[in-house]
Amino acid sequence: MFKHEKALFHPVDIERPNPQYAALLQEQLGGGNGELKAAMQYMSQSFRIKDPDIKDLFLDIAAEELGHMEMIAETISLLNGHEVDYTKVPAGEVQSHVLLGLNPGLINASGYSWTGDYVTVTGDLCADLLSNIASEQRAKVVYEYLYRQIDDKKVRETIDFLLNREEAHNQMFRDAFNKVQDSGSNRDFGTTKAAKMYFSLSNPGPNAFAGKDVNPPRFS
C-alpha cells in the first residue's frame, strides 16, 4: 500500500526559470537511469524476495525513488517557467512546449518515452542486487554531469541531495549483497576449475593456452 504525503521528500526550489536545463533534467525523470526506472525496478524485483529484511529494503528504496521522481518533476516544472516557447529549448526535447503545456513528461532529455525495457528483473537476488548497485552508480554519474552544467544554487542543492541518496542506496544494496553473495546463481554456478582460470589474451604476454598457469592482474 502506498499513500501520498503532501510534503516533498526534500524541498526544492530554483533561482530562475531555465527551460533548456529543464530539458536536460528530464533524463532523471524518464530516462534509462532515472528515478522512475529505479522505483519500478526495485519494486518489481521485490515480489519474489523471500528474505523479509531485503524485501523491505527493496520496497523502502522503491518508495523513496518515487519521492525523488516527484522532486525532479517539481523542479522541472519550476524551471520550465510560465510561457510555452520552443525557442527557449534550442537543443533537446521540445515536447514540453508543443504537447505537454510545460508539464514534466515521462520522457528523457531527447524526448524519447520511458519504457519498461529499462527495468531489469532476473528473479536471482545476487544478479538483481548487482544490477541495482550498477544502476545507482550510473544514476550518480548522470547527476554529477547535471550538477556541473547548472549554476543555479537552489537546483544544485536538490541535485546534491539526490546524488548523496544514490550513494546511500548503493551502499545499502552492497551490504545486502554481502549477506547473500553465496546464494542463488553464485552458489549453483562458478564452482568448476573453468570458473577460476584467467586467460591472458593480450599479445605479447603469457598464454594459458600454451599450458602455463597465468595469474590474473591484481589491482590492490
Secondary structure as UniProt FT lines:
FT   HELIX           19..25
FT   HELIX           27..30
FT   TURN            32..33
FT   HELIX           35..46
FT   TURN            47..48
FT   HELIX           52..80
FT   HELIX           86..88
FT   HELIX           95..98
FT   TURN            101..102
FT   TURN            109..110
FT   HELIX           116..118
FT   HELIX           125..148
FT   HELIX           153..180
FT   TURN            181..182
FT   HELIX           185..188
FT   HELIX           193..195
FT   HELIX           208..210
//
